[in-house]
Amino acid sequence: MNEFLSFLYTDYIKPYLDRQPRDDGDTFRFSLCEGNQTQETQRDVDAVVAFAAAHAFLLGVRTGAGLRQNGAL
C-alpha cells in the first residue's frame, strides 16, 4: 500500500472499525484470528485487513462519486 493508504487506514479507518460494537459472533470470530496466529501470520493477517479496508473505503468513495455524477444522489 502506498503511504496515503497506510495513513488513511491507521489514522482513520482502523480507529473507526475498533469503535464499532461487536456482537457475540463478531467477538468469537475475532478471537479465532487473534489467538491462534504466529507473530508472522498475524502480521500477514493485519496487512490483508488493512489492504482490504483501505480499498473498500476507496471503492465507496468512487461509487459515491459515480452515483453523484449520474444524478442518483
Buried (B, 14 or more C-beta within 10 A) or exposed (E): EEEEBEEBBEEEBBEEEEEEEEEEEEEEEEEEEEEEBEEEEBEEEEEEBBBEBBEEBEEEEEEEEEEEEEEEE
